[in-house]
Amino acid sequence: MLTLAWLLPAVLLLSWAVTGGLRQYALHRNLLDVPNQRSSHSVPTPRGGGMAIVLSFLLALLVLWLCEWISASLAVALLGAGLLVALIGFLDDHGHVPARWRLLIHFVAAIWGLYWLGGAPAVVVGDTNIELDWLGVVLGTFYLVWLLNLYNFMDGIDGIAGIEAVTTCLSVVLICVLMGRWQVALMPAVLGLASLGFLLWNFPPAKIFMGDAGSGFLGLMLGMLSLHMAWVEPQLFVSWLILLGVFLVDASVTLVRRLLRGEKIYQAHRSHAYQYASRRYGRHLPVTLAVAAINLFWLAPLAVWAAFHGNDWLVLSLAYVPLVLLALKFRAGQSD
């Protein structure tokens, strides 16, 4: 317990300090995100701060592995997949990597992670466990790649990606503690604290942006932790899907509507619901705070309900209906 007493606050402090150092580095190297017609910001801003999340999380992971707080398979899964995605994102932040090569690495990272996690867990419907076998591997791979990329898509205004990670991880930790599964809560706690250290710099108005390395890494880690925890407590997977609902619904509704119009989905755009909302209100802060409020006061209680009282897929539907209506209200996926 002594290890955790210093490790958890150290993760927060390290992430905060490294983000500040990366900001100075970006300013010195002129690594700035310059606004264009597709941007949601108006002032050139340093980018690449998400590497602080990567560094602090992976260092903490190594400590927990060496101290045998987590299994070797979980550590290898997260470390290998996370490094691959962070590296390709870092290269893209500092230049340009063609989309096909980025996507290839994303699939390799997802397959690596799934292999070391032991594949995709069974789907629980009522009292029945449905083993998916090879189909589970295919679905699990696409789930991880989609979550990785949608997190990148949703990182478009100040603070939103950090708020999503912090509130999701905080809620998962609460559920695990209530279950008496405190050791399972370790990695979500570390990821949440690493994200919080960065968020202190990224909260509106942002002093530095996350960049592809950070957003892709966060999306993949959240996805892999959700699958890992489903092996431990099957109902926790639906709780994760509920907690990630804002991002999953906005990105998915936007993608479907753009596909139906025949648009090239890999091209930059500003047609997510949260982007329309930030333009309507003229600031990023109200939208970011609204996401935090939805996560904490709507989705978190439903995630607890799903974890403890069953009917989890019904609760998931209940959680998503208002989110879909909100996405449609704020024109998710419509042409600019």
Protein Blocks (a to p, Z undefined) as FASTA:
>chain_A
ZZmmmmmmmmmmmmmmmmmmmmmmmmmnopacdddfkbcbfbdcdehklmmmmmmmmmmm
mmmmmnopacfklmmmmmmmmmmmmmmmmmmmmmccdfklmmmmmmmmmmmmmmmnopaa
dddehjaccdekjmmmmmmmmmmmmmmmmmmmmmmbghklmmmmmmmmmmmmmmmmmnop
amlmmmmmmmmmmmmmmmmmmpccdfbdfbjmlmmmmmmmmmmmmmmmmmmmmmlmmmmm
mmmmmmmmmmmmmmmmmmmnopafkbccdfbfklmmmmmnopaklmmmmmmmmmmmmmmm
mmmmmmmngjmlmmmmmmmmmmmmmmmmnogoiaZZ
